[in-house]
Amino acid sequence: MTDDAVDRLVKEGLVDLDVPPPDGAEVLSQVAEMLSRLVAFPSQECCDAVALWAAHAHGLDAFETTPRLALLSPVPQSGKTRTLEVLDMLTPEPMHAANPSAAALFRQVATKRPTLLMDECDTYLGLRTAEKHEELRGLVNAGHRRGAVAYRCVGEPAKMEVKEFPAFAAVALAGIGDIPPTVLDRSVLIKMRRRAPNERVEPFRERKVRPQGEALCKRLATWVQANLGALAAIEPEMPEGIVDRPADVWEPLIALGDIAGRDWPERARQSAVVINGARAAADPSLGIQLLADIRTVFGGSFERLSSEELVSRLCELEEAPWGDLRGKAMDARGMARRLKPFDVRPQLIRLGEQVRRGYNRTDFYDSWERYLPPLIPPDTVTSVTSETAQVTGSLLVTDAERVTDTTVTENRTATDSRPLTRDVTDVTVVTVPQPSKAQEAGQDCLEVVKAFFPDAEPASPEDLRLLELAHQGRFAEEWNSYPRQGRRCKQ
């Protein structure tokens, strides 16, 4: 919030700098309570996120980024516009607009830096309409980060000049359907839904609600302005899995939760984990969905699948689009084309007695790890001692005197304090030999050779060494002196 905006709020009585600021946790709880009375949110985490977003709009000067609030639903009458109407009472300089022009927004943001409450965004930012409103999408995307500006030519035709328009502003979007991925990546996604018969909300009567909302807005602004320095200095710890762009989105809201205290640090992080997970699941990218569905198909049952079988199993998934892509089912060629950007390509694999083009489970490990959330949280392992070593290719037990025994053979009561430990008197280091990558590649090559030459003799150590040399690029310099079996492998 600019100094002029603070002066205006003081002049209008919305902020009283002489009065001690209210308790932050109490104010945020009151905002969340008001929102829940008037709007039926999908979950408490969604309500808390909207309350934190309303608070962050009062302290933009303390943050490097401002998350977009995306209120999306599949059908009308799902509480989106009502949420914007409540935010109109809780945020500074609200500008409630539907289908605004880019020129109007540029000038409003440059002069007043309002809180943009953009209704019916599917008519100008939807997946099918965004190309006709590139300037608006550019403003929404660029204004996510402090210092962003839009350059426009202004003035009479004979005296045109380039002018900078600041774009940094808080934006809330409400619409039906999806929005472009570039906007969604910068947003806190609230998937609104129509209220069920058993979900009750208070009737929205502005003459009754607005005085309450404006009084709450004043308390919220006073608390945030009193803590601008702390909000600018704090570096909140992100929950596990909230990294990169999601961390930019959630950092201001989690910082507000930490400054407020009480249960709000936990509530803010819980909202981040739940909503970010839902946003990842709503990613409209077909490539990401294809990776997720392939992981489902492989499950725990297959180590490799032919291209035809993998496509067939993908098309059988009920909620997947692969059986009907623009009127026809996806084929092996189309799957390979969609996987190519992820560096996953079909290769020759052995399936029983046949060699066919297909995919190994291991081909997808890197892409699954980079682009998909984990299926289950990683197991928590408690180390025996602080000196436990991690060794690749061997099993090692350190010289700890006592090791926790995981097998309990006698009944103990809950109050029995005897340690479940067992003395270890003799520790043996067992080395498990690990094949080199070249040896693994040699074995794979040998399987292909056997498929094409079923009458070939069994592989000898010399054959495997030859295949290692081939993998290392040093095959040509020695193959002439090699026996018949090696020559056939080269062929």
Secondary structure, 3 states (H helix, E strand, C coil): CCHHHHHHHHHCCCCCCCCCCCCHHHHHHHHHHHHHHHCCCCCHHHHHHHHHHHHHHHHHHHCCECCEEEEEECCCCCCHHHHHHHHHHHCCCEEEEECCCHHHHHHHHHHCCCEEEEECCHHHHCCCCHHHHHHHHHHHHHCCECCCEEEEEECCHHHCEEEEEECCCCEEEEEECCCCHHHHCCEEEEECCCCCCCCCCCCCCHHHHHHHHHHHHHHHHHHHHHCHHHHHHCCCCCCCCCCHHHHHHHHHHHHHHHHHCCCHHHHHHHHHHHHHHHHHHCCCCHHHHHHHHHHHHHCCCCCEEEHHHHHHHHHCCCCCCCCCECCECCCHHHHHHHHHHHCCCCEEEEECCEEEEEEEHHHHHHHHHHHCCCCCCCCCCCCCCCCCCCCCCEECCCCCCEEECCCCCCCCCCCCCCCCEEECCCCCCEECCCCCHHHHHHHHHHHHHHHHCCCCCCCCHHHHHHHHHHHCCCCCCCHHHCCHHHHHHHC
